[in-house]
Amino acid sequence: MFGINDGLVSNLALVLGVGATGLPPQAVLITGVAGLLAGSLSMGAGEYVSVRSQRELLEASQPDPASRRAVPALDVDANELALVYRARGMTPEEAEERARRAFATAHLDDTGSIPVSGFDEGDDGIGSAWHAAVSSFLFFAAGAIIPVIPYLVGADGFAAVAIAAASVGVALLATGAIVGLLSGGSLLKRALRQLAIGLGAAAVTYLLGLLFGTTVV
């Protein structure tokens, strides 16, 4: 929903703002397509970097496998290791339990190697960086294409502006209602909120475009 709403609002604002300056429909169309591609690529790249960074941080927080491999090589037994832990301020019970766990997790498996719980990309709850990037790209593009459609089919002037605004308004009502449904809130309230925010931002850009076009002329 975030990607689609972002595409809807940002590209509608871009198209209306440029169209209000009096540029020909072809220029507005090129601007809308450029905004679609730029926004989609930006969303995709941003999601990839974000998810990849989270994954790298999570990988860095995993226990070092070398620390487990070092335990069997130490010339100590569990009692001596417990004394080390007690010297660090642990209670006797805590020290013995910590030493017991240290030796228990350092046992060898059937292949002669030490089992180390590695980083599993499918179980971390973050997901794939490429999946997030492609999804963000497609969702943003799905929203951003709607305000461009009137110019693709040959509409121009105020008719194109009205069709684009109405189409995006319907889409905003739908996405707002879906958010309300998923969140358990009021569908009408969420839908109207999305509509007001989206068309409000586009209206401000349109007025600025009119002002800029009048100033330039």
N, C-alpha and C positions, 0 to 999 in steps of 0.2 A: 504493500500500500504506500509506503514511504517513497519508493522509487517512482511509482506511477504518478502520485500526487506531485512530486517534484517536477517530473516531466511536463505534466499538465500546466501547472502554474508558471513555471519558469519560461517555457516556450510560448505560452499564450501571452505572457507579459512582453516577451521579446518581439513577437510578431505584431502585437497591437501597438507597441511603442514605436517600432520602425514604420508600420503602416500609417500611423498618425502623422508622420512627418511629411507625407505626400509622395513617397517614393513609389515607383511603378510596381504592379503586382509581381513581376518577375524578380525584382530586387527583394521584395518581402519574402517570396518563396525561397530564394537562395539563402536569405538570412535565417528563415525558419529551419531549413534543412541543415544549415551549418550549426545552428543552435542545438538541434537534435543530436547530431554526431558529436559535437563538442561535449554536450552534457552527458551523453551516454558513455563516451570514452572516459570522461572525468569520473563519473560514478563507478564505472568498472575498475578503473585504475585505483581509485580511492579504496574501494572494498577489498581489492587484492592486497594492497599494502597493509590495510588495517588487519585483515584476517591473518596474513602472513606474519605480521609483527606479533600478534597475539600468540600464534603458534610457536614462534621462536622464543618468546618469553616463557611459554609453558614448557618447551623443551629444555630451556636453561634452568628451570626450577626442578626438573626431575633429578632424583638422586644419581650421583656419579657412580657408574658401574664399577669403576676401579676401587671404590671404597669397600664394596662387598668382596671383591677378589682379594683384597689385602688381608681380610680377617683370618682366613686359614693359614696364611703365610706367617702370621705373627707367632712368635715363640712364647705364647701365653695360653692358659686355659681359661675357662669361664670364671673361675674364682679370682684369678689375677686381674682379669678385665673388670670384674666387679669392684675390686679394690681401687682401680683407676677411676671408675665412676664415683666411688665414695669419696675419693680425694677431691673430686670436683664439686662436692657438696650434696650429692644425692644421699637419700636414706639407704640403709642396707637393703631393704626390700626393693626399692626402685633400682638400685645398682644391680642386684641379682637378676631382676626381670629384664633390664636393659642388656646385660651380658648374655642372658639366655637367648633373647631375640636376635642378637648380633650373630651368634654362632648358628642359630637355627636357620637364618636366611642365607647363610653362606655355604650351605651344603651343595655338593655336586649332583648333577642329574645323571641320567643313564648314559649320556654321551661323553661325560667327563668334563663338561663345562658348567659354569655357574649360571643358573637361571637368573636373568635380570629382567625386571619388569620394565620394558621399554616404552617408548611413546607410541601410542596407537592413535593414528589419525582419525579413525572412525569412532573412537569412544570418548573424545575430549569435549564434545559438545560445541566445538567451534565450527567444524565443517571444513570443507576444502576451499582454499583461497581462489582457485580457478572457478569453482562452482559459484561462489559469492560474486566474483567479478562478472561472469557471464549473466547471472541472474539480474544483477543491478543494471547492466547494460541493456538487457532486453526489456525490463520493467520500465526504465526511464524512457526508452525509445517508444514503448507502447503508449505512454502518456503524451510524449512530446509530438508524436505524429498527428494527434487529433486536431490541434489548432492549425496545422499546415494543410490539412485535407482540402479546405475551401479553395486555397490558392492552387492546389494540384489539379482541381477540376475546372479551373478557369474563372472562379469568382474574383471580383475586385471591389475596391472602394468600401463603402459602408456595409454592403451586403456580405462581403467576405468577413469583415470584422464581426458582424452580428452572428453569422453562422458559426464562426470559430468560438465566439464567447458562449453561444447557446450550447454547442457541442461539448465544450469543456465543462460548462455548468452541469449538464446531465451526468457527465463522467464523475465530477466531484460529488454530486449527490449520491451516486452509486458507491463510490469508494468510502464516503463518509458513513453510509448506511452499513457497509460491510464491517468497518471498524467498530461501529456501535454493536453489531451483531456478535462480533468476536469478543468484545470487551464486556458484553452484558449490559451495556448502557442503552440509552434511548436512541433508536435508529434515526428518528426525525431530528433530534437535537444534534447528533453527530453529523448528519448529512447537511443540515443548514449551516453548521459551523464551518464545515469544509467549503461549502459554497461561498459563504461570506468572506472567508480568508482568501480563497483563490481568486475570486472575481474582484475583491477589493484591491489586491496587489496588482492585478492586471489593469484595473481602472486607473490607479495612480500612474502606472507606466504609460498608459494611453494618453492621459492628460499631459504628462511631461513631454510625450512625443508631439502632441499638438502645439505645446508652448515652444518647443525647440524648432519645429517646422515653421511656425509663424516668425520666429526670431531670425531664422536663416533666410527666409523669403524677404 
